[in-house]
Amino acid sequence: MGEINSAGPIVIGQQNLSLSEALAKSGGLDKLTAEDSGVLIFRRADDSNSVARIFGLDMSNPGGMLLAGEFILNPSDVVYIKATNFSQYNSFISQILPTVTAAFQIDSLFQ
């Protein structure tokens, strides 16, 4: 989920699947919008009395990339890639721009 080229479920099957393999199967991080230091893995608790665990990984350095190759995913894990601050700003602007444009057009009609 998040800023990945092809978001969606990945079948793990009988063999272990590392985080880096899963990211590769999803087309990798989006080069324009992904925050490579913001890779989050959400893992359900083993029992109903525990809380879910969240793992954070910084793939902006070689150590993080190495760990991604060793981090084995569970079938119910959810991987989320954060957006960069600039990407979040652009998204906000693109969502609010039609409203602001409409307000200026309505204002200009009454002047």
N, C-alpha and C positions, 0 to 999 in steps of 0.2 A: 504494500500500500504506500501511498505517498508519491514522492517524486522519483518514480522509476519508469523506465521506458515502456514496460508492458506489465501493468499490475494485474494480478489474478492469482488464483490458487495454483500451487505446484504439487503434484503427486510425488510423495517421497518414496513409496513402495517398500520393498524389502531391504534395500540397502540404505546405509547412512547417507545423509545429504548435508554438506556443510553450508554455512551461510554464503560463502563466496560462490559455491556451485549454484545455489538458489538465485543469487543475484545475477549470475551469468545467464541462467535459464530465462530470467525476466528481462533480459536485454541490458542489464546494468543500470547504474544511476543516471538520471537525466543530467546531461552535461551543463545545461543552462540553469536549471532550477534546484537541483539537489544540493543539500548541505552535507558534504561527505563526512563531516565530523559528527553528524546527527543520525546515525543508524541505530534504531531501537528495535529490540526483540521483546515481545510480550509473550510470557509463558504462563499457562494456567497452572494453578497449584495442584499438587498430587491428590490432595483431599479437600473436602468442602470446608474444613475449618481453617485452612490457610489462605493467604492472599496470593494473588498472582505476582510473579517476579518479572521485573523489567531489567533488561540488560542494555547498556549503551556501548556503542563501539565507534571509535574515531578512525575512519578509513582514509583520512587525509595524510596519514603517515605510514611508513612501511610496517611498523609494529602492528597497527590495526589491521592491515591487509593480511598479515601473517595469522593473526588471531581469527580472522574471518574464515580462513581455510581450515582452522581447527575447531571452530564452533559448530557442533553438530545440532541440527534442528530437530525438534520433536514434531510429530504430525499436526499438533494443534497450535504450534507457534505462529505468531503474527509478526511480520517484519514491516516496519514503518520507516520511511526515509523522510526526514524533515526537509522543508523548503528553506532556501536561503532567505535572509532578511529582505534583500532586494526583490526576490520573487514574491514574497508575501506583500510587499509594498505595491508591486505592479498588479497583483491580483486585487488588492483593495481598490486601487485607482480604477481598474477596468470595471469593477462592480459598481462603483459610485459615480463614475463619469456619465452614464446615461441619465441619471437622476439630476445631476448638476446641469447638464446640457439642457434638459427639458425645463428646468427651473429658469434658466437664463432666457430660453426662447419664450416662455410664458410671460416673463417680466418684460421682454422687449415688445410683446404685443400690446401691452397696456401703457406704453410710454409714447 
